[in-house]
């Protein structure tokens, strides 16, 4: 009995498998094979229509075709361009005053005539100044004034007032200093605040060669040296006055100078403090009495010290040692007194020596 049931089960399973394989009729399978053959024939016919040669063997277009294409492209670009005299902005060549309807754009505008691209790098010393030196100067010179306190006025540097003895003295400005013009009074020292922390404004390099009047080689070497250490093309300086004892004649060319501003000034000062001045043996520093009472400090470099600049050191044979000039370096700061200027210079790394008299 069990064997008969097992045989019936196998027969049913075999029947289901045969029904699946025979679901597609034999005629359909014949049609499919016929369609595949026809598609292969069509493909063969299409491949036969394709050119046997490649595009590299195609001949170049004629000269007339190229000229016609270029003319069409030129006409199309001309049609899209606006007329420059009407729609394009041209900065004025001259400043005709603040009330003129046409004003020149600022120097930072790329359309300005005096536009200078950059800066392309941030000086290392400038970054140190912004992050460390400026906050330290602000902390060292901080003077706390309680709110509402009236600061005590000192008589030093104050202009004289009118005594109100005449009705014409009313609303008049203060009187000038005694003994001359305002130049005798000098710049009044202002307290260091967050908005006027001393910083470097410019650096002037001046090389004086008095023998250049008789031998132009001195002038050529001076210009080459100043251009090498500054990175700018210097201008030639001339003598303003006659000095008979020194054989200096008025109007003769006797040196070269240049002025660095912005990032170039900070890079030059960084080079001085880091590379040049530490190599000078027994250099005491800058004299403490140096200054012009307006925060600007100056010092000199001997001809033997010029070889310590990296631009001259690596190619020293190009400069004749007997013609090598010295130079004067003027560091212009925004300080309002020599005391503040020395404080900034010491923070930048310049040493000072001697007794301070003022």
PyMOL commands that set and color helices and strands:
alter all, ss='L'
color gray80, all
select helices_A, chain A and resi 2-21+26-49+55-57+63-80+84-87+124-140+167-169+182-184+210-213+216-230+263-279+303-308+310-313+316-318+321-323+338-348
alter helices_A, ss='H'
color red, helices_A
select strands_A, chain A and resi 200-208+235-238+253-261+286-287+297-301+327-333+352-353
alter strands_A, ss='S'
color yellow, strands_A
deselect
rebuild
show_as cartoon
